[in-house]
Amino acid sequence: MSNQRSAAMSNQRRNFMGLAAGAIAVPATSGLVLAQGDSSRGKQAPAQASAAERRSSKSDLTGLSALLAPEECVVVLIDHQPFQFANLHSHEPTMIVNNVIGLAKVAKAFKVPVILTTVVEARGGRIIKGLQEVFPDQKPVDRTYINAWQDKRIVDLVNGTGRRKLILAGLWTEMCVAMPTIHALGEGYDVHIVPDASGGVSVEAHDMAVRRMVQAGAVPITWGGLTGEWQRDWARESTLADLARIRAEHGGGSGIAFAWETQLLGTSTR
């Protein structure tokens, strides 16, 4: 009897360990969970899909129509101010200055509406000079809301364009970019974020914010990648001269190479 009882207990322990190991082995990303606490124990039930998975299941992320066209977009540049730059540690600040000004110039060349906004300008400082100079007649919308999408003036300006594809960049990524991105996604806008024209107080803060926005359904794109999608064809002569000039000024190594090439060909980007 003792041996039989011991054997039964051993079998119970093995069964328990097998179930535990099986539960541990179910990957979190498998899309399946074990039903528990009912007569269907051991059967597999579908897990609820995340927002990103639901969005990815649609065709709007693939195909030619998924590429951005300038006539569909509106750009919002958020809080590129001295106070924010003073605590920018995810990137070299001069790189963000270069990239956001390049982004602004490209948007202007493609006639994409651009909305500038600051937060508590009296304390945080005016928007950086190089960015304001791209739009000398535009006064940035000065807010108290951290989340720009809670400011009705900004939402009204976006709605006034009739465009539903938002391009957002700003400081800091984890606050003033993430909050309006998540908010606008919830209202049905397509949101593309520009991480290399944005920045956070640390590499981790910026990275976690980008991950959270992507999980919510936002699409990341660099300002150079955005430029390519808007141009689409090198035979598009209406914007080619402006694009060449902007890339020469803000394109880093490729801009230097382009300037060298024009020198060798005896032409000029000026």
Secondary structure as the mmCIF struct_conf table of DSSP 4:
data_model
#
loop_
_struct_conf.conf_type_id
_struct_conf.id
_struct_conf.beg_label_comp_id
_struct_conf.beg_label_asym_id
_struct_conf.beg_label_seq_id
_struct_conf.end_label_comp_id
_struct_conf.end_label_asym_id
_struct_conf.end_label_seq_id
HELX_RH_AL_P HELX_RH_AL_P1 SER A 2 ALA A 25
BEND BEND1 VAL A 26 VAL A 26
TURN_TY1_P TURN_TY1_P1 ALA A 28 THR A 29
BEND BEND2 SER A 30 GLY A 31
STRN STRN1 LEU A 32 LEU A 34
BEND BEND3 GLY A 37 ASP A 38
TURN_TY1_P TURN_TY1_P2 SER A 39 GLY A 42
STRN STRN2 GLN A 44 PRO A 46
HELX_LH_PP_P HELX_LH_PP_P1 ALA A 47 SER A 50
HELX_RH_AL_P HELX_RH_AL_P2 ALA A 51 SER A 56
TURN_TY1_P TURN_TY1_P3 SER A 57 SER A 57
BEND BEND4 LYS A 58 LYS A 58
HELX_RH_3T_P HELX_RH_3T_P1 SER A 59 LEU A 61
BEND BEND5 THR A 62 GLY A 63
HELX_RH_3T_P HELX_RH_3T_P2 LEU A 64 ALA A 66
BEND BEND6 LEU A 67 LEU A 67
HELX_RH_3T_P HELX_RH_3T_P3 PRO A 70 GLU A 72
STRN STRN3 CYS A 73 ILE A 78
HELX_RH_AL_P HELX_RH_AL_P3 PRO A 82 ALA A 86
TURN_TY1_P TURN_TY1_P4 ASN A 87 ASN A 87
BEND BEND7 SER A 90 HIS A 91
HELX_RH_AL_P HELX_RH_AL_P4 PRO A 93 ALA A 109
TURN_TY1_P TURN_TY1_P5 PHE A 110 LYS A 111
STRN STRN4 VAL A 114 VAL A 119
BEND BEND8 VAL A 120 VAL A 120
HELX_RH_AL_P HELX_RH_AL_P5 GLU A 121 GLY A 124
HELX_LH_PP_P HELX_LH_PP_P2 ARG A 126 ILE A 128
HELX_RH_AL_P HELX_RH_AL_P6 LYS A 129 VAL A 134
BEND BEND9 PHE A 135 PHE A 135
TURN_TY1_P TURN_TY1_P6 PRO A 136 ASP A 137
HELX_LH_PP_P HELX_LH_PP_P3 GLN A 138 PRO A 140
STRN STRN5 VAL A 141 ARG A 143
BEND BEND10 THR A 144 THR A 144
BEND BEND11 ILE A 146 ASN A 147
HELX_RH_3T_P HELX_RH_3T_P4 ALA A 148 GLN A 150
HELX_RH_AL_P HELX_RH_AL_P7 LYS A 152 THR A 161
TURN_TY1_P TURN_TY1_P7 GLY A 162 GLY A 162
STRN STRN6 LYS A 165 GLY A 170
STRN STRN7 LEU A 171 LEU A 171
HELX_RH_PI_P HELX_RH_PI_P1 THR A 173 VAL A 177
HELX_RH_AL_P HELX_RH_AL_P8 ALA A 178 GLY A 186
TURN_TY1_P TURN_TY1_P8 GLU A 187 GLY A 188
STRN STRN8 ASP A 190 ILE A 193
HELX_RH_3T_P HELX_RH_3T_P5 PRO A 195 ALA A 197
STRN STRN9 GLY A 199 GLY A 199
BEND BEND12 VAL A 201 SER A 202
HELX_RH_AL_P HELX_RH_AL_P9 VAL A 203 ALA A 216
TURN_TY1_P TURN_TY1_P9 GLY A 217 GLY A 217
STRN STRN10 VAL A 219 PRO A 220
HELX_RH_AL_P HELX_RH_AL_P10 TRP A 223 GLN A 231
TURN_TY1_P TURN_TY1_P10 TRP A 234 ALA A 235
HELX_RH_AL_P HELX_RH_AL_P11 GLU A 237 HIS A 250
HELX_RH_AL_P HELX_RH_AL_P12 GLY A 252 LEU A 264
TURN_TY1_P TURN_TY1_P11 LEU A 265 GLY A 266
#
